[in-house]
Every structure is written in structure tokens, then in C-alpha cells.
Amino acid sequence: MALTRDATIEEAVEAVDRDGYVLIEGLMDAEWVAGARADLQRVLAETSTGRNSFEGFSTQRIYALFAKTRWFDAPGTHPLVLGVLDHVLGHYQFSAPVGIQIGPGEVAQVLHRDDDVYPLPRTGKDVVVNTMWPLDDFTVENGATRFVPGSHRWEAGRTATEEETTAAVMPAGSVLIYVGNLIHGGGANSTDRPRLGVILEYAASWLRPQENHTLAVPREIASELPERLQELLGYNIHPPFLGYVDGRHPRRVLSSS
């Protein structure tokens, strides 16, 4: 379901609960898109292609994203996005923020669920939410993310066919929010130009994130970030006390370093 930037948190939550995803067009303006894209091109100039078929042999991935650019501080803490996360996850943190540029000739990624990295029983309670931010217009031809609407509510063991997928065709500046139990995968790029986007993945704060942000983002950078961003990078407590440092809140330790 596609909404506009004027959508309410309640409208976005309703779509995610029903379909497993919501597409919000125009959440970030053209000036932001141009600035973010230019800055990531700087990083991509020194980024190699993938090491396996899941990463994509013709795909570049920017890890440690918040150590390398400030352009995703605002999207990562956007009130509409956090409103959906508050509803779905409650307490959460970044798990895998990654810039992804799918190059010409890249094949489609295998369909998967993001929460499969955690060996947990499927209880119907989501523990992962992902957000995809296109910096190019996403099309079927250039590798728009493929996903299976409603698959977050499928019974265990059911697999998806290509015929059941749909493509997240959306203009740059949009965001696709989807739960970790939704079946999806990167698309094939049959054009002669790369396709750039960024995923900001969040997980429940009692789970270990995919990337170790307290090591990936140098402390001198983290200490200068807004408080909410510091919390999302792991400088926080999951109630009642998971994540303390020497008996203290990790943000206090960070501020005293």
C-alpha cells in the first residue's frame, strides 16, 4: 500500500499490520536525495563488490554506515518511521544499516526473511523491522526490491514462488517499511546503470544486532551524535537493565569519554 508523506502513524501502522509493509512516497525531498546520493558516491568509490551471491557479486555494500555519512541521521530517526517501530517493536535499536548499490547485470537475490538470522520460534510477534530508502527511482528493470505481500502471516514452512512477488517500484525519496518476517529479496538489474538505496534495519533491543555498532562507529563520532541516534546505535538500556556498563547507563559512559 502506498501512502504520502502526510500519512499518519496510525495509517502506516494499519498497513504494516495488514500487509507486512507500507510504502510512503516523498518522505524525503529532492535536495536530501541529491545530497545523500552524492555523499554515498564518495564512499562507494572505495567500496568493493560483494563476496558471495547473497551480497551480490556486482553489488557494492556500505557497512558501518553511521561512521561514514551523516545523511541518514534524519531518516533513521524520522518521527513517522519511529512511530511504526514503537508500535511493532516497542524497544529497538539499529541492526544492519547498509548502503546497497546494485550494479548492471546483477541477478536477483534469493528470497528470504530478515528475522531468519535469529533462532527463534515463530510466535507472530515481530522482532525485526526494515526500511528501504531509494536514492534512485526503483524500477522493475533496475532491481527494485521484490517482496510477497501478506507473507508475514503465512504458516511455518510455506515458501514463496516468483509469481507471488511484487516489486517495490518507487521514486527516490520514498521509504518502504516492512517487517522482518516478510519474504523479500533484491531484484535483478537488467539496465546499464547502477541502482542505489539504503536499508536501515532495526531489531528488538534485547537481541544482538547484526552489526556491532559500538565498534563500527568510532566513539569520538558517536559522542557527537544526537541522543536518540546514540540510543539506536546501542548506547541504551532495554528495560529493566539489559546493556548497562559497569552498573551505569551506556550513554553516561559515552558522554564521559
C-alpha positions in Angstrom: 0.0 0.0 0.0 1.4 3.5 -0.9 0.9 6.5 1.3 2.1 10.1 1.0 4.4 12.0 3.4 1.3 13.4 5.0 0.2 10.0 6.2 -0.4 9.5 9.9 1.4 7.0 12.1 -1.9 5.2 12.5 -2.4 4.8 8.7 1.1 3.4 8.3 0.7 1.0 11.2 -2.6 -0.3 9.8 -0.9 -1.1 6.5 2.1 -2.8 8.1 -0.2 -4.9 10.4 -2.3 -5.9 7.4 0.1 -6.4 4.6 3.5 -6.6 6.3 4.7 -3.4 4.6 3.9 0.2 3.8 5.4 2.4 1.0 5.5 6.1 1.8 6.3 8.3 -1.2 8.1 11.6 -1.0 9.1 11.4 2.7 12.5 13.0 1.9 12.8 15.9 -0.5 14.8 16.2 -3.7 17.5 18.2 -2.0 18.1 15.5 0.6 18.2 12.8 -2.1 20.8 14.7 -4.1 23.0 15.3 -1.1 22.7 11.8 0.3 23.4 10.3 -3.1 26.5 12.4 -3.7 27.9 11.6 -0.3 27.4 7.9 -0.8 29.1 8.0 -4.2 32.2 9.3 -2.3 32.1 6.2 -0.1 31.3 3.9 -3.0 34.4 5.0 -4.8 36.4 3.0 -2.2 33.9 0.1 -1.7 34.4 -3.3 -3.3 31.7 -5.6 -4.7 30.1 -8.5 -2.8 31.9 -11.6 -1.7 29.1 -14.1 -2.3 25.8 -14.4 -4.1 23.8 -13.1 -1.2 25.8 -9.8 -1.1 25.9 -9.8 -4.9 29.0 -10.1 -7.0 28.0 -7.0 -8.9 26.7 -5.2 -5.8 28.5 -2.8 -3.5 27.6 -2.6 0.2 28.5 0.2 2.6 28.7 -1.2 6.1 29.4 0.9 9.2 27.1 3.4 7.6 26.8 5.8 10.5 30.6 6.1 10.7 30.8 7.2 7.1 27.9 9.6 6.5 25.6 11.9 8.4 22.9 12.0 5.7 20.9 9.2 7.3 20.7 10.6 10.8 17.4 12.3 10.0 15.8 9.3 8.1 16.9 6.9 10.8 15.0 8.9 13.4 12.1 10.2 11.3 9.0 10.5 13.5 6.8 8.6 11.2 9.2 5.7 10.9 9.8 5.6 14.7 6.1 5.7 15.3 5.7 2.5 13.3 8.6 1.0 15.2 7.2 2.0 18.5 4.0 0.0 17.6 5.7 -3.1 16.1 8.9 -3.5 18.3 8.4 -1.3 21.4 12.1 -1.0 22.4 14.5 -1.3 19.5 17.9 -0.5 18.0 19.7 -0.5 14.7 20.6 -3.9 13.5 22.0 -3.6 9.9 22.2 -0.2 8.3 23.7 -0.7 4.9 24.1 1.2 1.6 23.4 -1.0 -1.4 24.3 -0.2 -5.0 23.1 -3.0 -7.3 25.3 -2.9 -10.4 24.3 -3.6 -14.0 23.9 -7.3 -14.7 23.3 -8.3 -11.1 21.0 -11.3 -10.7 18.1 -11.4 -8.3 18.8 -12.1 -4.6 17.3 -15.2 -3.1 14.0 -14.6 -1.4 14.4 -14.6 2.4 13.1 -13.2 5.7 15.4 -10.8 7.6 14.5 -12.3 11.0 15.8 -15.8 10.0 19.2 -14.7 11.4 17.7 -15.3 14.8 17.0 -18.9 16.0 13.6 -18.0 17.5 10.2 -19.8 17.2 7.6 -18.0 15.0 5.1 -16.7 17.6 3.5 -14.0 15.4 5.5 -11.3 17.4 7.8 -9.3 15.1 11.4 -8.7 16.3 12.8 -7.0 13.1 11.6 -4.1 11.0 13.5 -3.0 7.9 13.3 0.3 6.0 14.5 0.8 2.4 15.4 4.3 1.2 15.8 4.6 -2.6 18.3 7.2 -3.8 17.5 6.3 -7.4 14.0 5.7 -8.7 13.4 2.0 -8.2 12.0 0.1 -11.2 11.4 -3.5 -12.1 14.3 -3.2 -14.6 17.0 -1.8 -12.3 16.4 -4.1 -9.3 13.6 -2.8 -7.2 13.2 -4.9 -4.0 10.9 -7.8 -4.5 8.5 -8.8 -1.7 5.5 -11.0 -1.1 2.6 -9.1 0.4 1.0 -10.8 3.4 3.7 -13.4 3.7 4.5 -12.2 7.3 1.3 -14.1 8.3 2.0 -17.3 6.4 2.1 -20.6 8.3 5.5 -22.1 9.0 7.1 -24.0 6.1 5.3 -22.2 3.3 7.6 -21.0 0.6 7.1 -18.3 -2.0 7.1 -18.5 -5.8 8.3 -15.8 -8.1 4.8 -15.4 -9.3 3.7 -14.3 -5.8 6.3 -11.4 -5.6 5.7 -7.8 -6.4 8.3 -5.1 -6.9 8.7 -2.0 -4.7 8.6 0.4 -7.6 9.0 3.8 -6.0 10.6 7.2 -6.6 13.8 8.3 -4.9 13.0 9.9 -1.5 10.4 7.3 -0.6 10.7 4.7 2.1 9.5 1.1 2.2 8.9 -0.1 5.7 8.5 -3.9 6.2 8.6 -6.4 9.0 11.4 -8.9 9.2 9.0 -11.8 8.7 8.0 -10.6 5.2 9.6 -12.6 2.4 11.6 -10.4 0.1 14.9 -10.0 -1.9 16.8 -7.6 -4.1 15.8 -7.6 -7.7 17.9 -8.2 -10.8 19.4 -5.1 -12.6 19.0 -5.5 -16.3 19.8 -1.9 -17.1 23.2 -0.3 -17.9 23.2 1.8 -14.7 23.6 1.0 -11.0 20.7 1.4 -8.6 21.4 2.9 -5.2 19.4 2.6 -2.0 20.0 2.3 1.8 18.5 -0.1 4.2 18.1 0.9 7.9 17.2 -2.3 9.7 16.0 -2.3 13.3 15.7 -5.1 15.8 14.2 -5.5 19.3 16.8 -4.1 21.7 17.1 -7.4 23.6 18.6 -9.1 20.5 22.1 -8.8 19.3 22.3 -6.5 16.2 23.8 -7.9 13.0 26.5 -5.2 13.1 28.4 -4.3 16.2 27.8 -0.5 16.1 29.8 0.4 19.2 32.9 -0.9 17.3 31.8 0.1 13.8 31.1 3.7 14.7 34.2 5.3 16.5 33.4 6.6 19.9 34.5 10.1 19.0 31.8 10.2 16.3 29.1 8.5 18.4 29.7 11.0 21.2 28.8 13.9 18.9 25.5 12.4 17.6 22.0 13.3 18.8 20.9 11.3 21.9 18.2 9.3 20.1 20.7 8.2 17.4 23.2 7.2 20.1 20.4 5.1 21.7 19.7 3.4 18.4 23.4 2.6 18.0 23.3 0.6 21.2 24.0 3.2 23.9 20.8 2.4 25.6 19.1 0.1 28.2 16.4 -2.4 27.4 14.2 -2.4 30.5 14.8 -3.2 33.2 18.6 -3.2 32.8 19.9 -5.0 29.8 23.0 -3.3 28.4 24.5 -1.5 31.3 28.2 -0.6 31.6 29.8 -1.0 35.0 26.4 -0.5 36.5 25.7 2.7 34.6 23.6 3.7 31.6 25.9 3.4 28.5 25.0 6.9 27.3 26.5 8.3 30.5 29.7 6.3 29.9 29.8 7.6 26.3 29.4 11.3 27.4 32.2 11.0 29.9 34.7 9.5 27.4 
